[in-house]
Amino acid sequence: MPTAAVIGCGDVSSVHFGALATMADAELVAVCDINPGRLEAATASHGVPGYANHLDLLEKVRPDVVHICTPHHLHASIAADCLERGVHVIVEKPLAHTLEEGRRLIEAAGRSPAKIAVCFQNRYNATSQAMRELLDGGRLGQVLGASATVMWHRSGDYYRDRPWRGTWAEGGGGLMMNQAIHTVDLLQWLVGDVAKVEGRASTRALAGVIEVEDTAEFVAEHESGARSVFYATLANAVNAPVTLDIVTEKATLSLRGDLTVTYADGTVEVIAERVLETGGRSYWGVSHELLIKDFYARLDEPGPFWINPAEAGKSLKIVKDIYAQSYPQLLERVA
């Protein structure tokens, strides 16, 4: 039975703990956090040893799998330390807070016998899987283009509660790195690799609270010739459903929670999304548990996990390209 440790016991760790609790074929053996209060709460809640330093945990516990749920700037370094020791990794998005750190982690994954997954769990959504199957099936014809929106709300208190979220140094960015990157990932995964992106990021509602962006838009040219348009903001009044529309020669696929497929002959098909089963916030999606269980199920398979650092690096590159265009005067900080 694989043993597991969770590094970083903040908000998103709840879905990792929840998934592990449902798995009869995995055992949580340790937790780690630099915050004494969170560490004490986690050790008490889960009845396992706690460590303030991840290297101590790796040396003394030697888990088979580590779940990394830390702030963004710690993702790549901790993951690399695990991979170098042959420990499998599940790391929260984004891959890293900078392109350079992302490249280093891609290289570390290539050298290690261990597997690593990056949590783009929305690829496991029933609607996402259905879209992928329809597009791969060939009967919809060529993809002509796509559009996506992320119309969400975050208050100043959201950032004051976790100050790292609003900084370049630790968050690596704002809206695009912390919220909208999931939709960026779906867009490039479903429509295809992006050859060129032009966009703009800015701060429209939270100036004076954060140094990063809360609003962004871009146009992406895909290698296939398709074009996508994208708009995201945290200035909306509420967390509205993410939208993703893909137009093909023979149908339009429209994601609004559930997926509606409208065929050229007028036929309409609706594919329902699953209901959230484990803990966590609704906007994290419904599929963390599916990704985590799939990763454990594939530990003995040859080759890398399918959502690996090289794959996750595609959305990171898109986001960082937009930052480079938007903040040329801060290039060393935003890249």
BAVONU-41096 format. One record per residue (C-alpha): chain; residue in one letter; residue number from 1; x, y, z. Coordinates in nm, 3 decimals. Layout:
REM BAVONU-41096
mol;type;seq;x;y;z
A;A;NUM;X;Y;Z $
...
This chain:
REM BAVONU-41096
mol;type;seq;x;y;z
A;M;1;0.000;0.000;0.000 $
A;P;2;0.151;0.337;-0.100 $
A;T;3;0.217;0.579;0.183 $
A;A;4;0.140;0.948;0.142 $
A;A;5;0.238;1.281;0.295 $
A;V;6;0.080;1.624;0.248 $
A;I;7;0.311;1.927;0.241 $
A;G;8;0.122;2.250;0.296 $
A;C;9;-0.188;2.225;0.516 $
A;G;10;-0.372;2.535;0.400 $
A;D;11;-0.700;2.571;0.212 $
A;V;12;-0.660;2.339;-0.087 $
A;S;13;-0.508;2.058;0.120 $
A;S;14;-0.861;1.974;0.234 $
A;V;15;-0.945;1.810;-0.100 $
A;H;16;-0.623;1.605;-0.088 $
A;F;17;-0.692;1.489;0.267 $
A;G;18;-1.051;1.417;0.165 $
A;A;19;-0.946;1.210;-0.135 $
A;L;20;-0.692;1.011;0.066 $
A;A;21;-0.956;0.939;0.330 $
A;T;22;-1.170;0.764;0.066 $
A;M;23;-0.885;0.544;-0.059 $
A;A;24;-0.843;0.198;0.091 $
A;D;25;-0.519;0.148;-0.103 $
A;A;26;-0.325;0.451;0.028 $
A;E;27;-0.217;0.553;0.378 $
A;L;28;-0.151;0.906;0.503 $
A;V;29;0.165;0.890;0.718 $
A;A;30;0.280;1.251;0.768 $
A;V;31;0.201;1.619;0.720 $
A;C;32;0.420;1.927;0.686 $
A;D;33;0.366;2.301;0.722 $
A;I;34;0.586;2.593;0.825 $
A;N;35;0.292;2.752;1.008 $
A;P;36;0.284;2.607;1.364 $
A;G;37;-0.089;2.651;1.404 $
A;R;38;-0.179;2.479;1.078 $
A;L;39;0.072;2.202;1.148 $
A;E;40;-0.069;2.137;1.494 $
A;A;41;-0.424;2.129;1.360 $
A;A;42;-0.330;1.888;1.082 $
A;T;43;-0.144;1.646;1.308 $
A;A;44;-0.432;1.646;1.555 $
A;S;45;-0.695;1.601;1.286 $
A;H;46;-0.521;1.319;1.099 $
A;G;47;-0.328;1.150;1.377 $
A;V;48;0.006;1.144;1.196 $
A;P;49;0.349;1.299;1.267 $
A;G;50;0.403;1.660;1.161 $
A;Y;51;0.714;1.832;1.030 $
A;A;52;0.803;2.197;0.980 $
A;N;53;1.063;2.114;0.713 $
A;H;54;0.988;1.899;0.409 $
A;L;55;1.344;1.766;0.393 $
A;D;56;1.309;1.630;0.746 $
A;L;57;0.985;1.461;0.643 $
A;L;58;1.144;1.304;0.336 $
A;E;59;1.440;1.175;0.535 $
A;K;60;1.255;1.041;0.839 $
A;V;61;0.928;0.917;0.688 $
A;R;62;1.024;0.832;0.328 $
A;P;63;0.668;0.837;0.188 $
A;D;64;0.590;0.688;-0.151 $
A;V;65;0.385;0.990;-0.264 $
A;V;66;0.394;1.354;-0.160 $
A;H;67;0.104;1.596;-0.218 $
A;I;68;0.231;1.956;-0.249 $
A;C;69;-0.029;2.215;-0.149 $
A;T;70;0.199;2.508;-0.068 $
A;P;71;0.208;2.865;-0.204 $
A;H;72;0.315;2.876;-0.568 $
A;H;73;0.677;2.980;-0.518 $
A;L;74;0.749;2.657;-0.328 $
A;H;75;0.596;2.414;-0.579 $
A;A;76;0.896;2.352;-0.803 $
A;S;77;1.170;2.334;-0.539 $
A;I;78;0.982;2.094;-0.312 $
A;A;79;0.873;1.880;-0.606 $
A;A;80;1.231;1.860;-0.733 $
A;D;81;1.355;1.755;-0.388 $
A;C;82;1.099;1.473;-0.388 $
A;L;83;1.177;1.358;-0.742 $
A;E;84;1.550;1.351;-0.670 $
A;R;85;1.476;1.103;-0.391 $
A;G;86;1.252;0.886;-0.607 $
A;V;87;0.933;1.003;-0.435 $
A;H;88;0.621;1.040;-0.649 $
A;V;89;0.456;1.384;-0.651 $
A;I;90;0.110;1.536;-0.689 $
A;V;91;0.155;1.913;-0.702 $
A;E;92;-0.116;2.177;-0.711 $
A;K;93;-0.127;2.416;-1.003 $
A;P;94;0.053;2.614;-1.132 $
A;L;95;0.358;2.410;-1.224 $
A;A;96;0.581;2.685;-1.084 $
A;H;97;0.573;3.058;-1.016 $
A;T;98;0.830;3.140;-1.289 $
A;L;99;0.916;2.995;-1.629 $
A;E;100;1.270;2.919;-1.514 $
A;E;101;1.148;2.722;-1.214 $
A;G;102;0.904;2.543;-1.441 $
A;R;103;1.183;2.444;-1.679 $
A;R;104;1.391;2.314;-1.389 $
A;L;105;1.104;2.099;-1.269 $
A;I;106;1.046;1.962;-1.621 $
A;E;107;1.413;1.864;-1.631 $
A;A;108;1.398;1.710;-1.283 $
A;A;109;1.097;1.503;-1.387 $
A;G;110;1.287;1.379;-1.691 $
A;R;111;1.575;1.259;-1.473 $
A;S;112;1.367;1.090;-1.204 $
A;P;113;1.215;0.741;-1.204 $
A;A;114;0.929;0.883;-0.997 $
A;K;115;0.603;1.009;-1.145 $
A;I;116;0.461;1.359;-1.103 $
A;A;117;0.112;1.493;-1.164 $
A;V;118;0.006;1.858;-1.179 $
A;C;119;-0.347;1.927;-1.052 $
A;F;120;-0.540;2.037;-1.356 $
A;Q;121;-0.829;1.834;-1.221 $
A;N;122;-1.088;1.993;-1.449 $
A;R;123;-0.962;1.770;-1.730 $
A;Y;124;-1.133;1.490;-1.538 $
A;N;125;-1.472;1.663;-1.537 $
A;A;126;-1.741;1.464;-1.714 $
A;T;127;-1.799;1.757;-1.948 $
A;S;128;-1.430;1.799;-2.030 $
A;Q;129;-1.392;1.428;-2.101 $
A;A;130;-1.700;1.437;-2.324 $
A;M;131;-1.565;1.735;-2.518 $
A;R;132;-1.231;1.562;-2.567 $
A;E;133;-1.402;1.245;-2.690 $
A;L;134;-1.627;1.434;-2.932 $
A;L;135;-1.339;1.637;-3.076 $
A;D;136;-1.117;1.330;-3.112 $
A;G;137;-1.394;1.125;-3.272 $
A;G;138;-1.373;1.315;-3.601 $
A;R;139;-1.745;1.350;-3.673 $
A;L;140;-1.754;1.719;-3.571 $
A;G;141;-1.506;1.821;-3.837 $
A;Q;142;-1.234;2.079;-3.794 $
A;V;143;-1.226;2.308;-3.491 $
A;L;144;-1.277;2.664;-3.615 $
A;G;145;-1.235;2.856;-3.291 $
A;A;146;-1.323;2.891;-2.926 $
A;S;147;-1.405;3.143;-2.656 $
A;A;148;-1.386;3.126;-2.278 $
A;T;149;-1.469;3.343;-1.979 $
A;V;150;-1.392;3.335;-1.607 $
A;M;151;-1.616;3.593;-1.435 $
A;W;152;-1.538;3.560;-1.066 $
A;H;153;-1.519;3.771;-0.752 $
A;R;154;-1.241;3.806;-0.496 $
A;S;155;-1.240;4.060;-0.214 $
A;G;156;-0.949;4.239;-0.057 $
A;D;157;-0.987;4.013;0.245 $
A;Y;158;-0.916;3.709;0.028 $
A;Y;159;-0.566;3.850;-0.033 $
A;R;160;-0.514;3.993;0.314 $
A;D;161;-0.585;3.649;0.457 $
A;R;162;-0.307;3.494;0.245 $
A;P;163;-0.079;3.782;0.140 $
A;W;164;0.136;3.564;-0.090 $
A;R;165;-0.155;3.540;-0.333 $
A;G;166;-0.124;3.904;-0.436 $
A;T;167;0.250;3.911;-0.511 $
A;W;168;0.481;3.839;-0.801 $
A;A;169;0.751;3.694;-0.576 $
A;E;170;0.536;3.423;-0.416 $
A;G;171;0.219;3.398;-0.624 $
A;G;172;0.392;3.444;-0.958 $
A;G;173;0.090;3.643;-1.072 $
A;G;174;-0.273;3.694;-0.979 $
A;L;175;-0.595;3.598;-1.155 $
A;M;176;-0.426;3.414;-1.441 $
A;M;177;-0.198;3.206;-1.217 $
A;N;178;-0.437;3.136;-0.932 $
A;Q;179;-0.785;3.112;-1.084 $
A;A;180;-0.806;3.133;-1.463 $
A;I;181;-0.513;2.901;-1.538 $
A;H;182;-0.751;2.603;-1.513 $
A;T;183;-0.957;2.741;-1.801 $
A;V;184;-0.644;2.834;-1.997 $
A;D;185;-0.535;2.472;-1.957 $
A;L;186;-0.869;2.336;-2.080 $
A;L;187;-0.866;2.573;-2.377 $
A;Q;188;-0.522;2.466;-2.500 $
A;W;189;-0.585;2.098;-2.420 $
A;L;190;-0.913;2.084;-2.612 $
A;V;191;-0.841;2.319;-2.902 $
A;G;192;-0.470;2.240;-2.937 $
A;D;193;-0.124;2.378;-2.872 $
A;V;194;-0.096;2.756;-2.889 $
A;A;195;0.148;2.900;-3.143 $
A;K;196;0.100;3.267;-3.055 $
A;V;197;-0.083;3.467;-2.792 $
A;E;198;-0.149;3.841;-2.764 $
A;G;199;-0.312;3.981;-2.454 $
A;R;200;-0.324;4.224;-2.169 $
A;A;201;-0.336;4.186;-1.791 $
A;S;202;-0.426;4.470;-1.556 $
A;T;203;-0.560;4.557;-1.213 $
A;R;204;-0.911;4.701;-1.231 $
A;A;205;-1.071;4.644;-0.891 $
A;L;206;-0.801;4.558;-0.637 $
A;A;207;-0.536;4.824;-0.691 $
A;G;208;-0.377;4.910;-0.359 $
A;V;209;-0.451;4.560;-0.228 $
A;I;210;-0.248;4.346;-0.471 $
A;E;211;0.050;4.412;-0.697 $
A;V;212;-0.065;4.155;-0.955 $
A;E;213;-0.355;4.148;-1.202 $
A;D;214;-0.724;4.091;-1.137 $
A;T;215;-0.837;4.112;-1.502 $
A;A;216;-0.694;3.978;-1.829 $
A;E;217;-0.782;3.906;-2.190 $
A;F;218;-0.607;3.745;-2.482 $
A;V;219;-0.639;3.612;-2.835 $
A;A;220;-0.460;3.285;-2.905 $
A;E;221;-0.364;3.141;-3.242 $
A;H;222;-0.348;2.763;-3.224 $
A;E;223;-0.109;2.552;-3.431 $
A;S;224;-0.413;2.401;-3.605 $
A;G;225;-0.515;2.742;-3.737 $
A;A;226;-0.804;2.783;-3.493 $
A;R;227;-0.833;3.104;-3.292 $
A;S;228;-0.946;3.141;-2.931 $
A;V;229;-1.055;3.449;-2.738 $
A;F;230;-1.042;3.465;-2.360 $
A;Y;231;-1.159;3.707;-2.091 $
A;A;232;-1.124;3.672;-1.715 $
A;T;233;-1.178;3.899;-1.416 $
A;L;234;-1.209;3.895;-1.039 $
A;A;235;-1.412;4.217;-1.049 $
A;N;236;-1.744;4.043;-1.112 $
A;A;237;-2.014;4.067;-0.845 $
A;V;238;-2.030;3.689;-0.801 $
A;N;239;-1.851;3.370;-0.901 $
A;A;240;-2.035;3.302;-1.226 $
A;P;241;-2.000;2.967;-1.404 $
A;V;242;-1.694;2.934;-1.625 $
A;T;243;-1.792;2.937;-1.993 $
A;L;244;-1.615;2.759;-2.277 $
A;D;245;-1.754;2.749;-2.631 $
A;I;246;-1.586;2.551;-2.908 $
A;V;247;-1.712;2.594;-3.265 $
A;T;248;-1.646;2.319;-3.517 $
A;E;249;-1.756;2.262;-3.876 $
A;K;250;-2.051;2.048;-3.767 $
A;A;251;-2.138;2.146;-3.410 $
A;T;252;-2.099;2.396;-3.127 $
A;L;253;-1.996;2.276;-2.782 $
A;S;254;-2.108;2.510;-2.502 $
A;L;255;-1.995;2.459;-2.143 $
A;R;256;-2.204;2.629;-1.873 $
A;G;257;-2.168;2.388;-1.583 $
A;D;258;-2.329;2.118;-1.798 $
A;L;259;-2.226;2.073;-2.161 $
A;T;260;-2.468;2.148;-2.445 $
A;V;261;-2.378;2.016;-2.790 $
A;T;262;-2.572;2.171;-3.076 $
A;Y;263;-2.525;1.987;-3.405 $
A;A;264;-2.558;2.145;-3.748 $
A;D;265;-2.877;1.944;-3.816 $
A;G;266;-3.044;2.101;-3.513 $
A;T;267;-2.999;1.807;-3.278 $
A;V;268;-2.914;1.910;-2.921 $
A;E;269;-2.741;1.690;-2.665 $
A;V;270;-2.687;1.781;-2.299 $
A;I;271;-2.416;1.615;-2.090 $
A;A;272;-2.448;1.674;-1.715 $
A;E;273;-2.155;1.744;-1.487 $
A;R;274;-2.108;1.539;-1.173 $
A;V;275;-2.203;1.677;-0.833 $
A;L;276;-1.923;1.772;-0.592 $
A;E;277;-1.867;1.473;-0.365 $
A;T;278;-1.560;1.557;-0.155 $
A;G;279;-1.475;1.864;0.052 $
A;G;280;-1.348;2.194;-0.080 $
A;R;281;-1.489;2.497;-0.251 $
A;S;282;-1.726;2.464;-0.543 $
A;Y;283;-1.503;2.664;-0.778 $
A;W;284;-1.225;2.407;-0.735 $
A;G;285;-1.441;2.174;-0.942 $
A;V;286;-1.558;1.819;-0.881 $
A;S;287;-1.263;1.612;-0.995 $
A;H;288;-0.969;1.640;-0.756 $
A;E;289;-1.049;1.299;-0.617 $
A;L;290;-1.061;1.144;-0.965 $
A;L;291;-0.719;1.282;-1.057 $
A;I;292;-0.565;1.169;-0.729 $
A;K;293;-0.708;0.818;-0.751 $
A;D;294;-0.602;0.785;-1.114 $
A;F;295;-0.249;0.889;-1.026 $
A;Y;296;-0.220;0.623;-0.757 $
A;A;297;-0.368;0.363;-0.992 $
A;R;298;-0.096;0.437;-1.249 $
A;L;299;0.207;0.436;-1.018 $
A;D;300;0.329;0.102;-1.150 $
A;E;301;0.272;0.185;-1.516 $
A;P;302;0.572;0.274;-1.735 $
A;G;303;0.616;0.630;-1.854 $
A;P;304;0.511;0.967;-1.713 $
A;F;305;0.166;1.058;-1.584 $
A;W;306;-0.041;1.223;-1.856 $
A;I;307;-0.072;1.564;-1.681 $
A;N;308;0.300;1.599;-1.619 $
A;P;309;0.526;1.905;-1.589 $
A;A;310;0.586;1.930;-1.964 $
A;E;311;0.210;1.926;-2.023 $
A;A;312;0.140;2.174;-1.740 $
A;G;313;0.414;2.402;-1.874 $
A;K;314;0.196;2.488;-2.175 $
A;S;315;-0.056;2.691;-1.973 $
A;L;316;0.224;2.847;-1.767 $
A;K;317;0.390;2.967;-2.088 $
A;I;318;0.065;3.125;-2.212 $
A;V;319;0.015;3.312;-1.885 $
A;K;320;0.374;3.432;-1.870 $
A;D;321;0.362;3.550;-2.232 $
A;I;322;0.067;3.771;-2.140 $
A;Y;323;0.255;3.906;-1.839 $
A;A;324;0.560;3.984;-2.051 $
A;Q;325;0.341;4.184;-2.291 $
A;S;326;0.158;4.361;-2.009 $
A;Y;327;0.445;4.445;-1.774 $
A;P;328;0.761;4.491;-1.984 $
A;Q;329;0.904;4.719;-1.717 $
A;L;330;0.875;4.434;-1.465 $
A;L;331;0.998;4.157;-1.693 $
A;E;332;1.244;4.009;-1.445 $
A;R;333;0.971;3.984;-1.180 $
A;V;334;0.682;3.854;-1.392 $
A;A;335;0.864;3.591;-1.602 $
